[in-house]
Amino acid sequence: MFKVTVVGSGNWGSVAAKLIASNTIRLASFHDEVRMWVFEEKLPSGEKLTDVINKTNENVKYLPGIKLGKNVVADPELENAVKDANMLVFVTPHQFMEGICKRLAGKIRSDTEGISLIKGMEVKKEGPTMISTLITKQLGINCSVLMGANIANEIALEKFSEATVGYNQNKLAAERWVELFNTPYFNVTAVEDVEGVELCGTLKNVVAIAAGFVDGLEMGNNTKAAIMRIGLKEMRAFSKMWFPSVKDNTFFESCGVADLITTCMGGRNRKVADAYARNGGKRPFDELEAEMLQGQKLQGVLTAQEVHEVLSHRGWLHMFPLFSAVHAISTGRLPPSAIVKISDLKPRHGQLQSML
Amino acid sequence: MFKVTVVGSGNWGSVAAKLIASNTIRLASFHDEVRMWVFEEKLPSGEKLTDVINKTNENVKYLPGIKLGKNVVADPELENAVKDANMLVFVTPHQFMEGICKRLAGKIRSDTEGISLIKGMEVKKEGPTMISTLITKQLGINCSVLMGANIANEIALEKFSEATVGYNQNKLAAERWVELFNTPYFNVTAVEDVEGVELCGTLKNVVAIAAGFVDGLEMGNNTKAAIMRIGLKEMRAFSKMWFPSVKDNTFFESCGVADLITTCMGGRNRKVADAYARNGGKRPFDELEAEMLQGQKLQGVLTAQEVHEVLSHRGWLHMFPLFSAVHAISTGRLPPSAIVKISDLKPRHGQLQSML
């Protein structure tokens, strides 16, 4: 029997718990109960968030109005929440993961399998640092990932959606994750390409910044589609440069083209970049972020910066005109209109294409 | 020296003539003059359309406000327009092509290369009938295609866009077509996959109908992205079933993912399908088409019908749940909401995936 704990309880974590709980109660091979580790907070009413979740079956703070299922148990003690589990679902802000791994090291069952739903792995000078790799290294467990076109609130309302599990060799574990997440309205497909799936989840945010510039410049659907396509191609080229095992097919999955479409149509990266272009690049990103996102940082701008560093370190910058342009524009070195001057870089872009 | 004639002068044909004329005047290997065959019409002013085009350099009826270039010469006589050319660009409504080919057979230079910009090849019971194949057979010339995310009016305004040339073996000819069409704002890439490129241009309209249903049901960006992704996968599977030479990479080009995005965001197929779903499928497509499109027929509904016939003839219907659903919904056999019940067909969809 498999026992699941969800590590994290934000908007997406709560929706994940709901999806999982609807399956554990239905399937014989899983314990009904799903533990959910909740970073304890006091609500304005004076009550503890965990108490309210356990009383109402609702995460009133991060997913109000949606029943999680009676078999979801909120637990404020991280070590206690995971101690009986052999399937761990990680879905916290990515900056918390290093600390969580340190606290959990040596305290989990040896037969545990992990899965990361965290979008936002870091790209360091030496190359991309995958969160699934961090989890594997620090906890000594196998770790898959689940990514896709997943706007949490739409899935909470049971609107049709898809997701991709990326796994590494252990096909049986991947099939179990698919069983655990898949519902009639949430279709999950597994591909043996953990790096490809995880990189899609991060790099799409850079393309969304580019798409936002096009929107802000009012260039129309044609240009936007072209920029998204070039972005998808650079995502694929970047991923394959670091991990030759990455598969082309991954980019046809939900984590690839579908998540890219969703992120470039809605989402905050697109939105702030749109405002940046409308202001002619005259108001810095920092300022617009503070105004529009209540102090949250834009993932896409940070990732563009990281991608720039790693490409420049390797001397590969010229092969990624779109990624390079996003960084140059977002740091004020080029005007927003430079995003559609990719053609100036065509011979170099051709070089990239010949590598694929 | 190469001499170009554009056969057709509608909205897209006029933009094509403009792109080409800007290059023939610049490049030494082409004659400056570009002939454009115009189906003669009398304008409300009493003047002939060809006379006005030749006087003003503007196609006042189909592309008003845009200068085509002084080296574009409108010619109402088809046979005369093509007689000196050895590069023929076909860009007429597809129902005219059979008649045009019959008129031209035996009357063109033996060293002629053709290219078709016509989206809308037919799928007959025996399989797809490509327009490029029709041209090759009837005129005895090699024929490439050019497709992509190409909203004519946006390209006329010189907004950044891309296109794909699909060619068949003759790489030198393909490079010449790229030279002829490519501009700083219109980036053209050639791929050796004429069938893949041409099928993209047709099948995307079926997916756009599905996307319109999702919009009309107000299912959100997540669901729409999922439906577009499944559509792209079925486009690829369908193409590869008929032409094993079709390449996965083609679907990453402008003719694939980019054209799909443009067509599912704007375009009349999406628009009428949206209205159909909003009316709960209670007003037939014919009626909405007549009301919204002044009697034009929707390409997507026709293609869905043709695709349905050919798949049913071969017994392959169950492998294409999205294509099948579009046909069933547009003919009133299923409600619009069936478009997001693809998951019911998942095992069968899985069968398709295992073929890829």
Interface residues (C-beta under 8 A of the other chain):
Chain A: A149 N150 I151 E154 I155 K159 F160 S161 E162 P184 Y185 N187 T189 M219 G220 N221 N222 T223 K224 A225 A226 I227 M228 R229 I230 L232 K233 R236 D248 N249 F251 F252 E253 S254 V257 A258 D259 I261 T262 M265 G266 V340 K341 I342 S343 D344 K346 Q353 L356
Chain B: A149 N150 I151 E154 I155 K159 F160 S161 E162 P184 Y185 N187 T189 M219 G220 N221 N222 T223 K224 A225 A226 I227 M228 R229 I230 L232 K233 R236 D248 N249 F251 F252 E253 S254 V257 A258 D259 I261 T262 M265 G266 V340 K341 I342 S343 D344 K346 Q353 L356
